[in-house]
Every structure is written in C-alpha cells, then in structure tokens.
Amino acid sequence: MQVRLLILAVLLSMTLVTTNNSRTLGYQVVTNFDFITIEELKEKVTQNQSPVILDVRGSESYANSQTRIKGALHVSPRKLKYRLGFPPLKDVPKDREMVTYCACSNDEAAITAAQTLVSNGFKRVRVLKGGWQEWLKAKGPVEQRPRG
C-alpha cells in the first residue's frame, strides 16, 4: 500500500514540473518558450513592434467574443500544425517572435500551441501570462474579429 502511494505521488509530481525555460507536461518536454507579461506585450503592440500573435481560444470562447488582441490570428490548437503549412503562417520566419494566448485558467491551450510551434522549428515562442482575461482587465489594445 505504501509503495503504491509513493508511486502515485511521484507520478503526480511529474505532471507539471517547471524550470526556467522548459516545462514538462506529462512526459513531453516543451523547451525554448517563456511567458510574456501583459504589460510587455501591450508595449510591443502599441509601439508597432508586435510579434506574431496567435489567438488559440476555443471555438466557443472565440465565437462569444466580439474582439481579439490587435493583430492576432485565430488558430485552433488542434489545427495549428496543419495551418503552419499554409499562408500566412507558412511565410513566418522561424526566428520571428511568436506569442500565443488563450482564455484557459492556466494558459493550457497557449502552452500546447507553444509546444507545437517549438517542435516545428520556431525559436522565439512566448505564452501570454494570464491570457485573454488578463488582457481585457489591463485594457490591452483589441480589434473587432472578422466575421465568418
């Protein structure tokens, strides 16, 4: 019984281990991405130094919203790898700064998208800490999302 509890405790502790620039999600290691703060991204967007911003909110969250972060592209995390093969994402240089965001409580979809980008050769990938909800609270620049 004690051995089983010990094994369970070890497995649970492995589900999310964080270090400086890498995360272990389950047994998959995600490297070379970090978080960007709301204030840092706001500054970049307002000074027209904006990275490529990927809105990876779920379909329902996106559909229920009238806006998105200024300049963001909406992509489903499940379809991101496929979409990387088509414009406009196909034409993005691998060393261009990329930022992902979602409406998840712990940035899960944005982290998944960051993992996909890194595994496809992108070198400068960041996740917006706090995501969509924190962006709205901070009154970050938004634009009307396209219909359709």
C-alpha positions in Angstrom: 0.0 0.0 0.0 2.8 2.5 0.9 4.6 1.6 -2.3 1.5 2.4 -4.3 1.1 5.7 -2.6 4.7 6.6 -3.2 4.4 5.7 -6.9 1.2 7.7 -7.2 2.9 10.7 -5.5 5.9 10.5 -7.9 3.6 10.3 -10.9 1.5 13.3 -9.8 4.6 15.4 -9.2 5.7 14.6 -12.8 2.5 16.1 -14.3 3.8 19.6 -14.2 7.4 20.4 -13.4 8.6 23.9 -14.2 12.1 25.2 -14.7 13.4 28.4 -16.2 12.8 27.9 -19.9 11.3 24.4 -20.1 8.1 22.7 -18.9 7.3 19.0 -18.6 3.7 18.3 -19.4 3.1 14.7 -18.6 6.0 13.0 -20.3 6.5 15.5 -23.1 9.2 18.2 -22.6 8.5 21.6 -24.1 11.6 23.8 -24.4 12.5 27.2 -25.6 9.5 29.1 -24.7 8.8 31.5 -21.9 6.0 33.7 -20.7 5.5 37.3 -21.7 3.7 39.7 -19.4 0.6 41.7 -20.3 2.5 45.0 -19.9 5.4 43.8 -22.1 3.0 42.7 -24.9 0.9 45.9 -24.6 4.0 48.0 -25.1 5.1 46.0 -28.2 1.6 46.2 -29.7 1.2 50.0 -29.1 4.7 50.7 -30.4 4.1 48.6 -33.6 6.8 46.1 -32.6 4.2 43.4 -32.4 5.2 39.8 -32.6 3.0 37.3 -34.5 0.2 36.8 -32.0 -1.8 33.6 -32.2 -5.3 33.5 -30.5 -5.8 29.9 -29.6 -9.0 30.3 -27.7 -11.5 27.5 -28.1 -14.2 27.9 -30.7 -17.0 28.8 -28.2 -14.9 31.4 -26.4 -13.8 32.9 -29.7 -17.4 32.9 -31.1 -18.8 34.6 -28.0 -16.3 37.4 -28.2 -16.5 40.4 -30.5 -12.8 41.2 -30.3 -9.3 39.8 -30.2 -5.9 41.2 -29.4 -4.9 43.8 -32.0 -3.2 42.0 -34.9 -3.9 38.4 -33.6 -4.6 35.4 -35.8 -7.1 32.9 -34.6 -6.0 29.3 -34.9 -7.3 26.1 -33.2 -4.5 24.5 -31.3 -5.5 21.1 -32.8 -5.2 22.5 -36.3 -2.0 24.6 -35.7 0.5 22.1 -37.1 -1.6 21.8 -40.3 -2.1 25.5 -40.6 1.7 26.1 -40.4 1.9 24.7 -43.9 -0.4 27.5 -45.4 -0.2 31.3 -45.6 0.0 33.4 -43.6 1.8 31.2 -41.0 3.8 29.3 -43.7 5.6 32.6 -44.5 6.6 33.5 -40.9 10.4 33.2 -40.4 11.4 30.7 -37.8 13.2 33.3 -35.8 10.3 35.8 -35.6 8.9 36.3 -32.2 5.6 34.4 -31.7 3.1 34.9 -28.8 0.2 32.5 -28.0 -2.8 33.3 -25.8 -6.0 31.6 -24.8 -8.8 32.0 -22.3 -7.9 29.0 -20.2 -7.4 29.4 -16.4 -3.8 28.1 -16.6 -2.9 29.0 -20.2 -3.1 25.3 -21.2 -4.1 25.8 -24.9 -1.5 28.6 -25.3 1.2 26.2 -23.8 0.1 23.5 -26.2 0.3 25.9 -29.1 3.7 27.0 -28.0 4.8 23.4 -27.9 3.6 22.9 -31.4 5.5 26.0 -32.6 8.7 24.9 -30.9 8.5 21.4 -32.3 8.1 22.9 -35.8 11.3 24.9 -35.5 10.2 28.3 -34.2 12.9 29.7 -32.0 11.3 32.7 -30.2 8.0 31.5 -28.7 6.3 33.0 -25.7 3.0 32.5 -23.9 0.9 35.4 -22.7 0.7 35.1 -18.9 -2.9 35.3 -17.8 -4.2 35.2 -21.4 -7.3 36.8 -22.8 -9.0 37.6 -19.4 -6.0 39.5 -18.0 -5.5 41.3 -21.4 -9.1 42.6 -21.1 -8.6 43.6 -17.4 -5.5 45.5 -18.4 -7.3 47.3 -21.2 -4.9 46.0 -23.8 -5.4 47.0 -27.5 -8.1 45.0 -29.2 -9.8 45.0 -32.6 -13.0 43.6 -34.0 -12.6 40.0 -35.0 -13.5 39.1 -38.6 -16.9 37.5 -39.1 -17.3 34.2 -40.8 
